[in-house]
C-alpha cells in the first residue's frame, strides 16, 4: 500500500481551494459563462455574476458568516473572485453582498447578493475502511445474489414482475448483466450462477428489442412494462411505475449504448458472437444517426423516431465508452470515427460552457445550468488522461475534477438547506448524512453511493496518470466510506441520509457501481 502524508496533502488541498490559479473555471463578463448560477455550495474560490452600475468602478464585497464574523474587501469589478477573503471564511453558511461605492468611499447601492455554503477542503483525518475493498465488493455481490428479484433470473429467466425497477430494462437489466460478469471474474466460485444470471438477463433484453421496419430498431427499450402488464394488482403504484408509464413509448438515447457495453463484455466472457452482433447493431444505429454537431437528441419517440426535446446527449459517459469498447474489440474504424466526433462535441460545447446537464431516465429534462451533475465531467477527465497524453489535457482534467469536488463532494459537514423527502412531507436532516460522500445532481442533491464511487474512480484515474498523490488519497477516502456504510449482510445502501425512508430507496445498479471502484481500488490497498 502506498503511504501518503495526509497532513501535507490536506495543506496542499486547502491552498489549492484558495488560489485563483486553481479555481474552477470562473465566469468572465462578456466572455466565459458563469456556470454557477444555480449552485449552493463551494469549496474552491468562486466568482459570481452581478450586473455593474454604469459609472461606478469600486465595489465593496462583504461576507457575513454563520459564526457572526464579517469579512470584506474592495475590487474594481462587481464579478471578482472572492480570493482576498476566501481563506478567512469558516466552513458554513455565508451571506455575501456586493455594493457599489461612491468616489469618496461611501456606499451608493446594492449590486447583488448571494447566500451559499462554504465546504471544508480535503481533511487530514477521516474514518478508515473497516474491511478490505475486495472483501466489501464480494459481500455486496453475494447480497445481491440472495435477493428474490435477482434469483428470479436464475429460476425463471425473466424479470421479477414484483420488482418495479425492472420497468427500466435497458438501464437496470443491462446493469445487472454487466455486474454479474464482473462478479464471476472477482469470485470464480460463484461464477457459474453469476454468468447464468448475466446470460438470462441479456437474452431477455434481446427478446424485447424491436426489430424490422421500425424507427428505433435494434435498440433495447428504456421503458417497458410488458413484464408486469398490471402493476396495480401488486399494490401501490411506485414513483418508478409512474415514471415508466408516463414515458412509455419514448427512448432516452443514452441507455442503448450502456446495454451495448454489456453485450461487448458478455461476448468477451462467453465467446458467444451473438452478443457482439447485438452491440454492433446498436453501434450502427448511432453511427447512422449522429447529428452534424456530433451528438444525438436525448429523447426520441419509439413510434416515429422523431426527437421529443431539443436536448442533446452528453455522450462522454455513455456513447464514447461504448464506441471505444467496440473499436477495441473489432478494430473497425467506423466506431473510432463516430467516437471522435462525439468527443469533439463534448469539448466544443459542454467543456466550453460547463453546462454538465444531468440526464436520468426518471428525472425531468432541464435547461442550462438548472441540474448539473458530476458524471460527464468525471468521465471526460478520465478520457483525457487515458487517451490524450499531453500537459494541456492533464490540466483540463484537473480543472474538471476540481469542479466535481467543488459541487458534488462533501468531505465533512454538508450544507444545511432544506431537502424534502420524496412525498414532500418533511425535510431530510443533513446533519445525519454519512460523509465523506458524493452528491448526485442538483435535482437530487443528496449523498449517493454510485456518485461517491464514480468520483472516486475519477480521482483514481488521475493518480494512475501520474498527476499527484492527492488524487489517490481522495479516491481512498471515498472508497473507505463505501466499506463503512456497508451493512453486515453486504448491502451498500444507495442513499446515505440515514433515515428509514432513504434506506428503503435501494437501487442495485448503484451498488454495482460501488463494486467497480472497490475492485479497482483493491490494487492500491
VENTA-V367357 format. One record per pair of residues at least 24 apart in sequence whose C-alpha atoms are under 7 Angstrom apart, sorted by the first residue. I is the first residue (numbers start at 1). J is the second residue. If there is no record, write none. Layout:
i: [I;I]
j: [J;J]
//
This chain:
i: [1;1;2;6;7;9;10;10;10;13;13;14;17;17;17;17;18;18;18;18;18;19;19;20;24;24;24;33;35;35;35;37;38;38;40;40;41;41;41;41;41;42;42;42;42;42;43;43;43;43;43;44;45;45;45;45;46;46;47;47;47;47;48;49;50;50;50;50;51;52;52;56;58;58;59;59;59;59;60;60;60;60;61;61;61;62;62;62;63;63;63;63;64;64;64;65;65;65;66;66;66;91;91;91;92;92;92;93;93;94;117;120;120;121;122;123;128;129;129;129;129;130;130;131;133;133;133;133;134;134;134;136;137;137;137;139;140;140;140;141;143;143;143;153;153;153;154;154;157;158;159;161;161;162;164;164;165;167;167;167;167;167;168;168;168;169;169;169;169;170;170;170;170;170;170;171;171;172;173;174;174;174;175;176;177;177;177;178;179;181;215;215;215;215;216;216;218;218;219;219;220;221;222;222;222;223;224;243;249;249;249;250;250;250;250;251;251;251;251;252;252;252;252;253;253;254;254;254;256;257;257;257;257;258;258;260;261;261;283;287;293;294;294;294;295;295;314;315;316;316;316;316;316;317;317;317;358;371;371;371;372;372;373;373;373;374;374;378;378;382;382;385;385;408;408;408;409;409;409;410;410;410;410;411;411;411;412;432;432;433;433;433;434;434;436;436;437;447;447;447;448;448;448;449;449;449;449;449;449;450;450;450;450;452;453;453;453;453;457;479]
j: [524;525;524;124;124;470;122;123;124;121;122;121;43;44;45;121;44;45;83;86;87;45;83;83;399;402;403;353;354;355;369;369;369;370;116;117;116;117;118;119;407;117;118;119;406;407;118;119;120;121;406;406;81;82;83;86;81;82;79;80;81;82;79;79;78;79;111;112;111;78;111;100;100;101;98;99;100;101;98;99;100;101;97;98;99;96;97;98;94;95;96;97;94;95;96;93;94;95;92;93;94;118;119;120;117;118;119;117;118;118;415;411;412;411;411;411;480;480;481;483;484;483;484;483;518;519;521;522;518;519;522;483;515;518;519;490;490;491;492;183;489;490;491;197;200;201;196;197;200;204;227;227;228;234;240;241;240;223;224;225;241;244;222;223;224;221;222;223;224;220;221;222;255;256;259;222;255;509;201;202;259;262;509;509;201;202;262;262;512;266;302;303;304;305;302;305;281;282;256;282;256;251;251;252;255;248;248;362;301;302;303;299;300;301;302;299;300;301;302;298;299;300;361;298;299;313;318;319;282;282;318;319;322;318;322;322;322;325;323;338;345;341;342;345;342;345;376;342;343;346;376;379;380;375;376;379;441;441;442;443;441;442;440;441;442;404;408;455;458;458;461;462;465;438;439;440;437;438;439;435;436;437;438;435;436;437;436;497;498;496;497;498;496;497;478;481;478;495;496;497;494;495;496;493;494;495;510;511;514;510;511;513;514;478;479;513;514;517;517;518]
//
